[in-house]
Amino acid sequence: MISSIHCTVRDCWRVSCAVLVLGLPLPAMAGLITVDVSAGLGERYFAAEGGGTALVDGELVRVGTFPAAFDFAGAGSDIATLNAGFTEFATFTVTTLFTEGGRFSGSLQADDAGFAGEKIYLWAFDTTTDAPPNAGFTDVNRHGIFTSDDSAWVFPDSTNPPTTTIVSTNEANMAFADGLISGSGGTGFLAVPEPSGFFLSLIPFSMLWSASRRRRL
């Protein structure tokens, strides 16, 4: 019979010393990193139709990364193929800010294991239930993946500060799956052509936000 093992503070201290004396490796500990995502007032918002109707509150946007050599052209809009290559960092749901829908502005935090130095992607969904997609994605009407070649769109490294980066929907300049980027300035948008219709409408972001970003980087 195996008896239970009780470890006092002194016992644990002795074990730790033994590990150090014997040169045994300690478990690796990942560090926390933060990604601030901004789709606030004055920035592109998430919308579901070509006419500019904002996504309803509660629709999901996944934040994560794909392998550098991922074949987006080969994957097309196939969710299963895209999902197999996607590593999720965190998620958020769009909301209404000051009567403007399709918005989000907030901080997402997780450990950097598998993310440090990788490109950031936003994968947005429009579903039949106006809520995050189910496990099999069978309720997804349309979806779009967006990223940028801006240097801010890279996950930070917890061992190499700053450990926070800020990404704005205004900086997105690459789209995959059903995503399409068109136009510029106040009439520009990131869209999914009909019958899909997923886009982010653009209003120039403020100098205040830009200055804030420079201070954080």
C-alpha positions as CSV (number, residue, x, y, z in Angstrom):
1,M,0.0,0.0,0.0
2,I,1.3,3.4,-0.9
3,S,1.0,5.9,2.0
4,S,0.3,9.6,1.4
5,I,3.2,11.9,1.3
6,H,3.2,15.2,3.2
7,C,5.8,17.9,2.3
8,T,6.5,20.5,4.9
9,V,8.0,23.9,4.0
10,R,11.4,22.6,5.3
11,D,11.1,19.4,3.3
12,C,10.3,21.3,0.1
13,W,13.3,23.6,0.8
14,R,15.5,20.6,1.1
15,V,14.2,19.2,-2.2
16,S,14.9,22.5,-3.9
17,C,18.4,22.6,-2.6
18,A,19.0,19.0,-3.7
19,V,17.9,19.9,-7.2
20,L,20.3,22.8,-7.3
21,V,23.2,20.8,-5.9
22,L,22.7,17.9,-8.2
23,G,22.3,20.2,-11.2
24,L,18.9,18.9,-12.1
25,P,16.9,21.2,-14.4
26,L,14.0,23.1,-12.9
27,P,10.7,23.2,-14.8
28,A,10.6,25.9,-17.5
29,M,8.2,28.7,-16.7
30,A,6.6,30.7,-19.4
31,G,6.1,34.4,-18.9
32,L,3.0,36.4,-19.4
33,I,2.7,38.7,-22.4
34,T,-0.1,41.2,-23.3
35,V,-1.7,42.1,-26.6
36,D,-3.8,45.3,-26.6
37,V,-6.3,45.1,-29.4
38,S,-7.9,48.3,-30.5
39,A,-11.0,48.5,-32.7
40,G,-12.3,51.5,-30.9
41,L,-13.8,54.8,-31.9
42,G,-11.9,56.3,-34.9
43,E,-10.7,52.9,-36.0
44,R,-12.0,50.2,-38.3
45,Y,-14.9,48.3,-36.8
46,F,-16.1,44.7,-37.4
47,A,-19.1,44.4,-39.7
48,A,-21.1,41.6,-41.2
49,E,-22.5,42.9,-44.4
50,G,-21.3,44.8,-47.5
51,G,-23.6,47.7,-46.5
52,G,-21.6,48.3,-43.3
53,T,-23.9,46.8,-40.7
54,A,-21.8,46.1,-37.6
55,L,-21.4,42.7,-36.2
56,V,-23.8,42.3,-33.3
57,D,-22.5,42.2,-29.8
58,G,-21.2,38.8,-28.8
59,E,-19.7,37.7,-32.2
60,L,-16.2,36.2,-31.7
61,V,-12.8,37.3,-32.8
62,R,-9.9,34.8,-32.2
63,V,-6.4,36.2,-31.7
64,G,-3.5,33.9,-32.5
65,T,-0.9,32.9,-35.0
66,F,-0.3,30.6,-38.0
67,P,3.0,29.0,-39.0
68,A,5.2,31.3,-41.1
69,A,4.9,29.0,-44.1
70,F,1.2,28.3,-43.8
71,D,-0.5,27.9,-47.2
72,F,-3.4,30.3,-47.0
73,A,-4.0,30.0,-50.8
74,G,-4.3,26.3,-50.5
75,A,-6.5,26.5,-47.4
76,G,-8.9,29.0,-49.0
77,S,-11.9,29.5,-46.8
78,D,-12.0,25.9,-45.4
79,I,-12.4,26.4,-41.7
80,A,-11.1,22.9,-40.8
81,T,-7.8,23.4,-42.6
82,L,-7.4,26.9,-41.2
83,N,-8.2,25.8,-37.7
84,A,-5.7,23.0,-37.9
85,G,-2.9,25.5,-38.6
86,F,-4.1,28.1,-36.1
87,T,-2.8,28.4,-32.5
88,E,-5.1,30.5,-30.3
89,F,-3.7,33.0,-27.9
90,A,-7.0,34.5,-26.6
91,T,-10.4,35.6,-27.8
92,F,-12.7,38.6,-27.5
93,T,-16.3,39.4,-28.5
94,V,-17.3,42.6,-30.2
95,T,-19.4,45.1,-28.4
96,T,-21.0,48.5,-28.8
97,L,-19.0,51.5,-27.7
98,F,-20.8,54.8,-27.4
99,T,-23.6,53.6,-29.7
100,E,-21.1,52.3,-32.3
101,G,-21.3,48.5,-32.9
102,G,-18.6,46.1,-34.0
103,R,-16.1,47.5,-31.5
104,F,-13.5,46.3,-29.0
105,S,-10.7,47.9,-27.0
106,G,-9.0,45.9,-24.4
107,S,-6.0,43.8,-23.2
108,L,-5.5,40.1,-23.7
109,Q,-3.0,38.3,-21.6
110,A,-1.5,34.8,-21.7
111,D,1.8,33.0,-21.5
112,D,4.2,33.4,-24.4
113,A,4.9,29.7,-24.9
114,G,4.7,29.2,-28.7
115,F,3.9,32.8,-29.4
116,A,6.9,35.0,-28.8
117,G,8.1,36.5,-32.0
118,E,5.2,35.1,-34.1
119,K,2.8,37.2,-36.3
120,I,-0.5,38.2,-34.8
121,Y,-3.7,37.3,-36.7
122,L,-7.3,38.3,-36.0
123,W,-9.9,35.7,-37.1
124,A,-13.4,37.1,-37.0
125,F,-16.7,35.1,-37.3
126,D,-20.3,35.9,-38.2
127,T,-22.6,33.1,-37.0
128,T,-26.2,32.1,-37.4
129,T,-26.6,32.4,-33.6
130,D,-24.9,35.8,-33.3
131,A,-22.6,34.2,-30.7
132,P,-19.2,32.5,-30.7
133,P,-19.2,29.5,-33.2
134,N,-19.9,26.0,-31.9
135,A,-17.1,23.4,-31.6
136,G,-17.6,22.2,-35.2
137,F,-18.0,25.7,-36.7
138,T,-21.2,24.5,-38.3
139,D,-23.0,27.7,-37.5
140,V,-20.6,30.0,-39.2
141,N,-22.0,32.2,-42.0
142,R,-18.7,33.7,-43.0
143,H,-15.3,34.5,-41.5
144,G,-12.3,36.6,-42.3
145,I,-8.6,36.5,-41.1
146,F,-6.7,39.8,-40.9
147,T,-3.1,40.7,-40.1
148,S,-0.5,43.4,-40.9
149,D,3.1,43.8,-41.8
150,D,3.3,46.5,-39.2
151,S,6.1,45.6,-36.7
152,A,3.6,45.9,-33.8
153,W,1.7,42.8,-35.1
154,V,4.2,40.4,-33.5
155,F,3.7,38.6,-30.1
156,P,6.1,40.0,-27.5
157,D,8.7,37.9,-25.7
158,S,8.4,37.8,-21.9
159,T,12.2,37.7,-21.6
160,N,12.8,40.7,-23.8
161,P,10.7,43.8,-22.7
162,P,8.4,45.4,-23.6
163,T,6.1,42.5,-22.9
164,T,3.1,44.4,-24.3
165,T,2.2,45.2,-27.9
166,I,-0.7,47.3,-29.3
167,V,-2.4,46.4,-32.5
168,S,-5.0,48.5,-34.2
169,T,-7.5,47.5,-36.9
170,N,-6.4,50.5,-38.8
171,E,-3.1,48.8,-39.4
172,A,-4.5,45.6,-41.0
173,N,-3.3,45.3,-44.6
174,M,-3.5,41.6,-45.3
175,A,-6.6,39.4,-45.4
176,F,-7.2,35.7,-45.9
177,A,-10.2,33.3,-46.0
178,D,-13.2,35.5,-47.0
179,G,-11.4,38.7,-46.1
180,L,-10.8,41.5,-48.5
181,I,-9.2,44.9,-47.9
182,S,-10.5,47.8,-50.0
183,G,-10.4,51.6,-50.0
184,S,-8.7,54.0,-47.6
185,G,-9.5,56.8,-45.2
186,G,-12.9,57.3,-43.8
187,T,-14.6,55.2,-46.6
188,G,-12.1,52.3,-46.5
189,F,-12.9,48.8,-45.2
190,L,-11.8,45.2,-44.9
191,A,-14.6,43.2,-46.5
192,V,-15.7,39.7,-47.5
193,P,-17.5,39.9,-50.9
194,E,-21.1,38.7,-51.1
195,P,-22.6,36.2,-50.5
196,S,-20.2,36.5,-47.5
197,G,-20.0,40.0,-46.1
198,F,-17.5,40.5,-43.4
199,F,-15.6,43.7,-43.0
200,L,-14.0,46.4,-40.9
201,S,-14.9,50.0,-41.8
202,L,-12.2,52.6,-41.5
203,I,-12.1,56.0,-39.8
204,P,-8.6,57.5,-39.3
205,F,-7.3,56.9,-35.8
206,S,-6.5,59.8,-33.5
207,M,-3.0,61.3,-32.9
208,L,-3.6,60.7,-29.2
209,W,-3.8,56.9,-29.7
210,S,-0.8,56.9,-32.0
211,A,1.3,58.8,-29.4
212,S,0.2,56.4,-26.7
213,R,1.3,53.5,-28.8
214,R,4.8,55.0,-29.3
215,R,5.1,55.4,-25.5
216,R,4.2,51.7,-24.9
217,L,6.6,50.2,-27.5
